[in-house]
Amino acid sequence: MSQTMHARAVEFFRGLQDAICTALEAADGGRTFREDAWTRPGGGGGRSRVLEDGTVFEKAGVNFSEVFGEFTPDFARSMPGDGLSFTATGISLVLHPRSPLVPTVHMNFRMLTHGSKAWFGGGADLTPYYPVEEDVVHFHRTWRAVCARHAPAVDYAKMKHDCDEYFYLKHRAEARGVGGIFFDHFGFDALDAAFDFVRDAAAQFLPSYLPIVGRCKGLDSTPEQRFFQEYRRGRYVEYNLIWDRGTLFGLKTDGRVESILMSLPPVVRYVYDYRPAPGSREAELTDYWLKPQAWAERGE
């Protein structure tokens, strides 16, 4: 069963990469994706696609992979399942817009097998620099709606909570962004139903994000706002290199390093002991927006 599902998931994720890249090229209106096909020495490979120096996206990466082989004994013990043999397939993307007024976004969906266990995981989260409530509400309501279509097996409140908990920089005591949904180890006993949810959720990524891009991409920004965007991108780097499970999984399984680290922003600024002016929009980001809130219920 899990091997048949693996093949179905491979076909779906490969097609999803094509559809998302086409839509993002249209939204950017300037550049196209470069593709690098790669193979993994231990088994499998993937297609990495990166759009750089675009009109809207300063750097956009959309990866598809299908890998298989054996875990090290130590890493195998940290994963559900048994034995050493594993398969993994999925899609992962991170979009870093040029304008500080357009949020960064991340999405990934994946399927793994490890011996007798097979499961799905994934999610999406939004990282704005200058948040607008209608955008944050729209993003969360899109994910709440798809979760509701698959209730009670899918619980939006839990997936939102897990997202807030997962995308959290413990060393900073600070959220990475305004959240979204996150799930893992999903579908052990109902793999078909889990795949139905994953396909439906994946189809919501573009509707959750592109309207925000359309509203914000033409707005004028200042050099000071660009400075703050570059500073806040440093948090993205810290999270992905210290806490992100996907980065760890890729490195632990001898994945392609360029593909694993494509999620990092192109221009980052580290400023020693930076403190925004009290009461400024920059201070408001951490004082208000990065606190978990019931965004989908706002205004209802």
Sequence and secondary structure as in RCSB ss.txt:
>XXXX:A:sequence
MSQTMHARAVEFFRGLQDAICTALEAADGGRTFREDAWTRPGGGGGRSRVLEDGTVFEKAGVNFSEVFGEFTPDF
ARSMPGDGLSFTATGISLVLHPRSPLVPTVHMNFRMLTHGSKAWFGGGADLTPYYPVEEDVVHFHRTWRAVCARH
APAVDYAKMKHDCDEYFYLKHRAEARGVGGIFFDHFGFDALDAAFDFVRDAAAQFLPSYLPIVGRCKGLDSTPEQ
RFFQEYRRGRYVEYNLIWDRGTLFGLKTDGRVESILMSLPPVVRYVYDYRPAPGSREAELTDYWLKPQAWAERGE
>XXXX:A:secstr
 HHHHHHHHHHHHHHHHHHHHHHHHHHHSS   EEEEEE TTSEEEEEEEEES SSEEEEEEEEEEEEEE  HHH
HHTSSSSSSEEEEEEEEEEEEESSTTS EEEEEEEEEEETTEEEEEEEEEEE SS  HHHHHHHHHHHHHHHHHT
TTTS HHHHHHHHHHHSEETTTTEESSSEEEEEEEE SS HHHHHHHHHHHHTTHHHHHHHHHHHHTTS   HHH
HHHHHHHHHHHHHHHHHT HHHHHHHHTT  HHHHGGGS SS    TT    TTSHHHHIIIIITS   GGGTT 
